[in-house]
């Protein structure tokens, strides 16, 4: 595990076609988050601009975890 592990439940949207941050790098998320859901998104580097529906869906789904456990 990393030295500063985040305990807050986290949803991570990771772009599938980003030349700067390849999806392969997501394999290290467990070292930094104790509760992380990885959701690959068919987009490039600017996920909110390229896939706004996916971002909105992820936010709503994440919040529902708290409202309807």
Backbone as a printed PyTorch tensor [residue, N CA C, xyz], in Angstrom:
tensor([[[  0.8370,  -1.1920,   0.0000],
         [  0.0000,   0.0000,   0.0000],
         [  0.8800,   1.2530,   0.0000]],

        [[  0.2910,   2.3320,  -0.5000],
         [  0.9960,   3.6070,  -0.5030],
         [  1.1110,   4.1560,   0.9050]],

        [[  1.8430,   5.2280,   1.0690],
         [  2.0320,   5.7940,   2.3970],
         [  0.8200,   6.5860,   2.8580]],

        [[  0.0440,   7.1230,   1.9500],
         [ -1.1600,   7.8950,   2.2760],
         [ -2.3360,   7.2650,   1.5480]],

        [[ -2.9630,   6.3020,   2.1990],
         [ -4.0610,   5.5740,   1.5890],
         [ -5.3660,   6.3140,   1.8430]],

        [[ -6.1860,   6.4390,   0.8200],
         [ -7.4640,   7.1400,   0.9070],
         [ -8.5430,   6.1270,   1.2520]],

        [[ -9.2420,   6.3590,   2.3730],
         [-10.2850,   5.4530,   2.8400],
         [-11.6770,   5.8200,   2.3250]],

        [[-11.8190,   6.9770,   1.7410],
         [-13.1130,   7.4370,   1.2330],
         [-13.5020,   6.6270,  -0.0010]],

        [[-14.7290,   6.1000,  -0.0650],
         [-15.1590,   5.3890,  -1.2690],
         [-14.9950,   6.2900,  -2.4980]],

        [[-14.3740,   5.7490,  -3.5350],
         [-13.9960,   6.5380,  -4.6980],
         [-14.3890,   5.8180,  -5.9840]],

        [[-14.9580,   6.5710,  -6.9220],
         [-15.2040,   6.0590,  -8.2650],
         [-14.2050,   6.7490,  -9.1850]],

        [[-13.4020,   5.9560,  -9.8550],
         [-12.3630,   6.4970, -10.7350],
         [-12.7470,   6.2330, -12.1850]],

        [[-12.9790,   7.3060, -12.9290],
         [-13.2010,   7.1880, -14.3620],
         [-11.8380,   7.2710, -15.0310]],

        [[-11.5130,   6.2590, -15.8230],
         [-10.2020,   6.2300, -16.4690],
         [-10.3980,   6.1180, -17.9730]],

        [[ -9.8460,   7.0480, -18.6900],
         [ -9.9940,   7.1150, -20.1410],
         [ -9.2570,   5.9600, -20.8230]],

        [[ -9.9130,   5.3560, -21.8050],
         [ -9.3200,   4.2120, -22.4940],
         [ -8.2990,   4.6200, -23.5560]],

        [[ -8.3840,   5.8420, -24.0440],
         [ -7.5240,   6.2610, -25.1660],
         [ -6.6700,   7.4710, -24.8280]],

        [[ -6.1280,   7.5120, -23.6330],
         [ -5.3210,   8.6580, -23.2150],
         [ -3.8370,   8.3260, -23.3720]],

        [[ -3.1310,   9.0350, -24.2410],
         [ -1.7060,   8.7560, -24.4180],
         [ -0.8590,   9.1780, -23.2100]],

        [[ -1.3810,  10.0710, -22.3680],
         [ -0.6220,  10.5260, -21.1960],
         [ -0.7550,   9.5770, -20.0030]],

        [[ -1.9540,   9.0180, -19.8130],
         [ -2.2300,   8.1430, -18.6760],
         [ -2.9150,   6.8710, -19.1750]],

        [[ -2.1430,   5.8980, -19.6500],
         [ -2.7390,   4.6880, -20.2000],
         [ -3.5190,   3.8950, -19.1440]],

        [[ -4.5260,   3.1830, -19.6020],
         [ -5.3730,   2.3870, -18.7200],
         [ -4.5640,   1.3700, -17.9130]],

        [[ -3.4570,   0.9320, -18.4510],
         [ -2.5920,  -0.0240, -17.7290],
         [ -2.1560,   0.5060, -16.3630]],

        [[ -2.0680,   1.8170, -16.2320],
         [ -1.6180,   2.4010, -14.9710],
         [ -2.6500,   2.2390, -13.8600]],

        [[ -3.8700,   1.9230, -14.2070],
         [ -4.9280,   1.7840, -13.2050],
         [ -4.6930,   0.5990, -12.2790]],

        [[ -3.7890,  -0.2850, -12.6300],
         [ -3.5380,  -1.4570, -11.7880],
         [ -2.9490,  -1.0850, -10.4280]],

        [[ -2.5130,   0.1440, -10.2530],
         [ -1.9380,   0.5890,  -8.9780],
         [ -2.9540,   1.2720,  -8.0660]],

        [[ -4.2130,   1.3890,  -8.4850],
         [ -5.2080,   2.1060,  -7.6770],
         [ -5.3860,   1.4930,  -6.2900]],

        [[ -5.3420,   0.1810,  -6.2080],
         [ -5.5060,  -0.4870,  -4.9200],
         [ -4.4440,  -0.1360,  -3.9020]],

        [[ -3.3190,   0.3660,  -4.3560],
         [ -2.2530,   0.7810,  -3.4330],
         [ -2.5600,   2.1280,  -2.7880]],

        [[ -3.4900,   2.8690,  -3.3570],
         [ -3.7630,   4.2210,  -2.8760],
         [ -5.1810,   4.4260,  -2.3600]],

        [[ -6.0900,   3.4940,  -2.6750],
         [ -7.4890,   3.5970,  -2.2570],
         [ -7.9170,   2.2670,  -1.6370]],

        [[ -8.6320,   2.3270,  -0.5060],
         [ -9.1240,   1.0920,   0.1000],
         [-10.4540,   0.6710,  -0.5070]],

        [[-11.2100,   1.6160,  -1.0620],
         [-12.5240,   1.3240,  -1.6480],
         [-12.6390,   2.0960,  -2.9520]],

        [[-12.2190,   1.4770,  -4.0620],
         [-12.2120,   2.1690,  -5.3460],
         [-12.9210,   1.3240,  -6.3980]],

        [[-13.7600,   1.9910,  -7.1840],
         [-14.4080,   1.3600,  -8.3250],
         [-13.8080,   1.9820,  -9.5820]],

        [[-13.2120,   1.1670, -10.4190],
         [-12.6220,   1.6400, -11.6710],
         [-13.6560,   1.5060, -12.7810]],

        [[-13.8960,   2.6000, -13.4880],
         [-14.8220,   2.5820, -14.6140],
         [-14.1060,   3.1160, -15.8440]],

        [[-13.6470,   2.2300, -16.7190],
         [-13.0260,   2.6790, -17.9660],
         [-14.0540,   3.4160, -18.8310]],

        [[-13.6160,   4.4990, -19.4580],
         [-14.4910,   5.3290, -20.2840],
         [-13.8930,   5.4190, -21.6830]],

        [[-14.7270,   5.2450, -22.6860],
         [-14.2760,   5.3340, -24.0830],
         [-14.0910,   6.8050, -24.4460]],

        [[-12.9530,   7.3480, -24.0500],
         [-12.6360,   8.7420, -24.3580],
         [-11.1260,   8.9270, -24.3150]],

        [[-10.7160,  10.1460, -24.6170],
         [ -9.3110,  10.5090, -24.5350],
         [ -9.0320,  11.1790, -23.2040]],

        [[ -8.1530,  12.1480, -23.1900],
         [ -7.6770,  12.7760, -21.9580],
         [ -8.7270,  13.6250, -21.2340]],

        [[ -9.6710,  14.2090, -21.9470],
         [-10.6220,  15.1490, -21.3440],
         [-11.9850,  14.4960, -21.1520]],

        [[-12.0780,  13.5990, -20.1970],
         [-13.2850,  12.8000, -19.9770],
         [-14.5360,  13.6540, -19.8010]],

        [[-14.5560,  14.6930, -18.9590],
         [-15.7950,  15.4580, -18.7910],
         [-16.2970,  16.0960, -20.0980]],

        [[-15.3740,  16.4650, -20.9690],
         [-15.7840,  17.0700, -22.2410],
         [-16.1310,  16.0230, -23.2920]],

        [[-15.4200,  14.9050, -23.2780],
         [-15.5990,  13.8860, -24.3050],
         [-16.6810,  12.8630, -23.9610]],

        [[-16.9820,  12.7040, -22.6880],
         [-17.9840,  11.7200, -22.2730],
         [-18.8120,  12.2470, -21.0980]],

        [[-19.5070,  13.3790, -21.2990],
         [-20.2460,  13.9760, -20.1800],
         [-21.3410,  13.0680, -19.6190]],

        [[-21.9450,  12.2550, -20.4650],
         [-22.9650,  11.3280, -19.9810],
         [-22.3990,  10.2980, -19.0330]],

        [[-21.2050,   9.7990, -19.3440],
         [-20.5330,   8.8260, -18.4710],
         [-20.1840,   9.4570, -17.1170]],

        [[-19.7460,  10.7060, -17.1530],
         [-19.3930,  11.4070, -15.9100],
         [-20.6450,  11.5980, -15.0560]],

        [[-21.7090,  12.0670, -15.6670],
         [-22.9680,  12.2740, -14.9510],
         [-23.4810,  10.9640, -14.3580]],

        [[-23.4450,   9.9030, -15.1470],
         [-23.8890,   8.5930, -14.6770],
         [-23.0480,   8.1120, -13.4970]],

        [[-21.7470,   8.2960, -13.5850],
         [-20.8540,   7.8600, -12.5130],
         [-21.1190,   8.6280, -11.2190]],

        [[-21.3550,   9.9230, -11.3360],
         [-21.6570,  10.7340, -10.1410],
         [-22.9570,  10.2600,  -9.5060]],

        [[-23.9740,  10.0810, -10.3330],
         [-25.2610,   9.6450,  -9.7990],
         [-25.1650,   8.2680,  -9.1480]],

        [[-24.4670,   7.3500,  -9.8040],
         [-24.2950,   6.0070,  -9.2610],
         [-23.5290,   6.0290,  -7.9420]],

        [[-22.5000,   6.8410,  -7.8980],
         [-21.6940,   6.9460,  -6.6730],
         [-22.5240,   7.5060,  -5.5190]],

        [[-23.2860,   8.5440,  -5.8030],
         [-24.1080,   9.1400,  -4.7460],
         [-25.2080,   8.1980,  -4.2660]],

        [[-25.7430,   7.3850,  -5.1730],
         [-26.7730,   6.4140,  -4.7820],
         [-26.2390,   5.3980,  -3.7740]],

        [[-24.9450,   5.1520,  -3.8060],
         [-24.3590,   4.2360,  -2.8050],
         [-24.5750,   4.7560,  -1.4060]],

        [[-24.6360,   6.0750,  -1.2510],
         [-24.8260,   6.6880,   0.0670],
         [-26.3020,   6.8350,   0.3960]],

        [[-27.1270,   7.0730,  -0.6200],
         [-28.5580,   7.3080,  -0.3890],
         [-29.3090,   5.9920,  -0.2230]],

        [[-29.0170,   5.0070,  -1.1010],
         [-29.6930,   3.7050,  -1.0760],
         [-28.6650,   2.5850,  -0.9000]],

        [[-28.1290,   2.4540,   0.3160],
         [-27.0920,   1.4270,   0.5030],
         [-27.6060,   0.0090,   0.3330]]])
